[in-house]
Amino acid sequence: MSLLKKNLKYLHFLLVNSLPVSIARRLPLGGVTKKARWSIGIYAGQSPVELTSDKRVKNPVLTRRDVSDVRAAFVADPFMLKVRSTWFMFFEVLNQKTGRGEIGFATSEDAIKWKYQQIILAEPFHLSYPYVFEWMDEYYMIPETHEAGAIRLYKASKFPQEWSFVGDLLSGSLFLDASIFRYADKWWLFAETNPQQRFDTLRLYYANELLGPWLEHPKSPIIQDNAQIARPGGRVLRIDDRIIRYTQDCQYEYGTQLRAFEITELSTTSYQEQEIEKSLVLTPTGSGWNGAGMHHIDPHCINNGTWIACVDGRG
């Protein structure tokens, strides 16, 4: 294998696995393989675990070619919020010039047709998985910031374009795809913490206040030595008393498909979950923009009781 091919193969490994990209930054532009080019689509269905490509949508709704302010290698990890009558979608944009992920956003009036807007958050380290949520009439974001060695909280100082760093929720380790939710008057947070061993460890933390102090759950790690169900794959859902977490299946290859678990018992001393029947929520289609893999979902219940979700896929 030539030196160039070896470099390209290594770049692909770094980008697809969201590991530090210091070497990737030194490689030529355009070095991202087709396999690493994630795009974003819209799925819909009657429940958050039974979703398919929406017939009203021409998927993918966003690709790297829609990004107008940087030269993008791919777009991935979408999260969305509806604010009044407008949908806002936030996602990773892999900037080819810097070799780092940055956070961009797009808007839509119907969640069907999307218009890319701009990059709204860039740091001197890699950003991805922009988990956005609303709390007490304010908007927050927890992007994946493992290169900073912390889980960092941002707040919208002027939604949706301007975001300010608030503080570290946890630090001193490698945390991937932190996924936060509110339950029983507490905050709960999942994070994968073993990226060097193929994403096989899921830890759980809790706090009384958003800024902490955060404590690790006594049952944590709740998943260990199982890359099939450890790494978070999107927003944790609260549906009445039900809690659903999505997880990437990385057993054979990163970001192959997505599974769903229902958390059946959760307190500061106990944790139980069970895989939902027919839990393969997202699977590769075998061709097209999501033919080779799908690894992220953010479902929302809309007015008529059906569900719509932003998802991602790679061809």
N, C-alpha and C positions, 0 to 999 in steps of 0.2 A: 504494500500500500504506500502511495506517495506521501510525502510530508504534507502536501496540500489537503489530500483526502483525509489524512489523520486529523489535521486541524479542524476540518469541517465536521468530521464525526464527533470530535470532542466538543465543539461549539454546540452541536445538536444536543448532546448529552447534558451540557450545562443549562441550556435554555429550557428544554423539556422538563427537567427535574427541578427547576427553580433553585439551583445551588448557586453559590457565589460566582460571579461572572467576570472576575478580574482578567482572566486569560481571554475570554471572549471579546472583551473590549479592544484587544490588540489585533484582532483578526479583521480582514477586509469587510466592508459593507456588502450586503447581499449573501453572506455566508450562512444564512438560516435555511435549512433544508425545507422542502415542501412539507415533510412530515411534521415539522415543528410549527407550521403556520395555522394557528388556531383562529377561528372565526366565531361569531356570535349569532345565535338564532332565537326564534320565539316558538315555544311549544304551548299547547293548550289541552285541556281535558276536564273530566268531571271530578277529579280528585288530584291532590298533590303528588300521588304516587302512580297515577295512570295518565300520562301525558304523551302527546305525539305532535308532530309537526302540524302547525295550524294551517288549514287549507287557504286561509285568507292571506297568508304571509308568503313572500318570496324569500326563502332562507338561502344563505345567511343574510340577516338584516344589516350586519356591520362586519367589515373585513379591514385588513390593514390598509387597503386602498382608499377607504373612507377617511383615514386620518390625514388631515391637511396641514398640521403645524409641525410635525416631525416626520422623519422617514421611519415608518413602522415596519417591524418584522412580523408582528401578529397582534391581535386583540383577543382577550380572554378574561375569565373570572368575572362575569357581569353580575352586578347587584342593582336593583332598581327600587325607586320610591315614587309614589304618586303624591304630588303636592298640589292641592286644589284640582285643577283640571289637566295638569300636565304630568306626564311620566318623565322621570329623570333616571338614566342608566349610567352607572359608573363602572369602569372596567380597567384592566391592565392594558397599557400600550407598551410594547417592547420597542424602545428607541434604539434603532440600529447604530446611530452615531455614538451613543454612550455605552451601549450594551446593557442598559439598565431598564427595568420596568418603571413606568410612570403611570399616573392615574389620569384618564381622560373621561369625558362624559358626552352623552348624546341625549336628545330630547324627542318626545313623541306626544301627540295628542290622543292617540288611540292604542298605543303599545304595539302597533302593527308596522307603521312606517316610521323609521328613525332617521334623525339628522345628527351627524357628528358635530360637536361644538368646538372643544379645545382640551388641551392638557390643563388640569387644575391643581396637580400636586406632583412635584418632582423633588427628590432629595439626592444627596451624594451617595446613596445606597439604593439597592433594588426595592421596588414597591410592586405589589400585586394584590389580588384578593381584597378589593376595597369594600369591606363589610360596612355598609351604611345603615343607620337606623335613627329613629326619632325618639327623643325622650324629653318630656317636660317642655314641649314646643321648641326644642332645639334639635339640630341635626349633627350627628356624630359619625365618625368613620374610624374603623380599625383596619388599616391595610396590613398586609403581610410584610414585615420588616425584619426578617431573620438576620440580614447582614448587619443590622444595628444591635443585634443581641438583646432585643426587647420586643414587647408588645406595646405599641405606641397608640395613644388615643389622640385624634384630631377632632376639632369642632369647627363647624361652618361659621365663620365670622360674617360672611355674606353669601348665603346659599344661592346657587350651587357653585359659584366660581372661586370663592376664597375660603381657605381652610387654614386653621392655626393649630400648632402642636400644643396639646394640653399637658401631657405627662405620660410616663411609662406606667402601664398597669402591672407588668411583670418584666424582669430583666435577669441577665446572667446566664441565659441559655439560648438554644436555637428553638424558636417557636414558629411553626408553620400553620398558616390558614386559621388563625384564631377566630372562633365563632361564638358570639355572645348572645345571651337571651335572658329574659326576665321571668322569674317563676317564684311563687310563694314569698314575695316581698324581698327577694334576693336576686343578685346578678350571678349568672353561671357562665362559664367560658370553657370551651374545648380548644385544644391545640395539639398538633402532632409535634413530637419532640425528638425524633430519631431519624433525620433525613439521610444520614450516612448509611443506614441499614435498610434503605428502601421503604421508609415511611410506615413502620410497623408498630408505633407506640402512640396511643392517644391518652392525654392527660386531661383532668378536669379540675377546675378551680372555682371558687365562689367568693362573694363579697357582699357586704350589706350596702355599700355605696359604690357608685360607678368607679370612682378613683381609688377604691380600696380602703383598707389593706385587703389584698387578695390572699386566700389560703388554698393550698392544695387539698383536694378531697381525700379522706382517709382510704377510699377504695381506688384511688389513682395510683398508677396508670390503669384505666379501665379496660384498655386494649393493649396487649403486649405480644410481640412476635407474630403479628398477623397483619401483613400489608394489604390484605383483601378488604379490611373493614376499619382501618385506623385513621387515615387522613381525611379531615373534613372536606365536604364537597359542596358547600353552599349554606344558605341561611337555615338556622334551626327554627322550626315552625312551632308556634303555640296555636292549637285549634281547640278552643274551650279548655278542657283538662288534658288534652292529648299533647304530647311533645314528640316531634319527629326530627331526627337528625339524619342528614345525608352524608354518605361516606364514599370516597373514591376507592375503586378497586385497583390497587397497584401491585397485585400479586405477581403478574408476569411482565407487565410493562406499565409505566406511569400513565395515569389518566385513561385507562381503557374503558371503564364503564362506571355507573353510579348505582349504589344500593341505598336502602332506607331502613332505619331502625326506629321503633317506638320505645320511648323511655317510659317504663311502667312504674318505676319507683325512684323518687329523687328527694333526698333530704341531705342535711350536712353530715349524716352518718351512713346513709345507704344509697345504693345505686343498682338498678336493674333495668335491662332493656331486652327487647326481642326483635328479631328481624321481621319486617312486615312481609306477609305473603305476597308473592309476585313483586319482590322488592327491587328487581332490576329496573330502576326507574328510567335510566338512560343507557342505551347501548349503541355501539357503532352500527351504521347502516350498511357498510360494505362498499359504499361508493359516495362520491361527492364530497361536500364540505365537511361532513361528519362521518366519513366512511371508516376511519381508522380508530376513532376514540371520542368519548364524551366524558367530561369529568366535573361538571359544575352546574348548579341549578339554583334559581331563586324564584319560588312560586308565590303568587299572590291571588287571593280570592277576589273576584270582581263582582259587580252588582247582581248579576243573575245567578250567583251561586256556583258558577264554573270557575276554573282556575286558568291562569296564564302565567308563563314562566319564561325568564330569559335563561338561556343555556349556552354552552359553547361546545365546539367540536373541531376535530382536525381531520383532514382528508388523507 
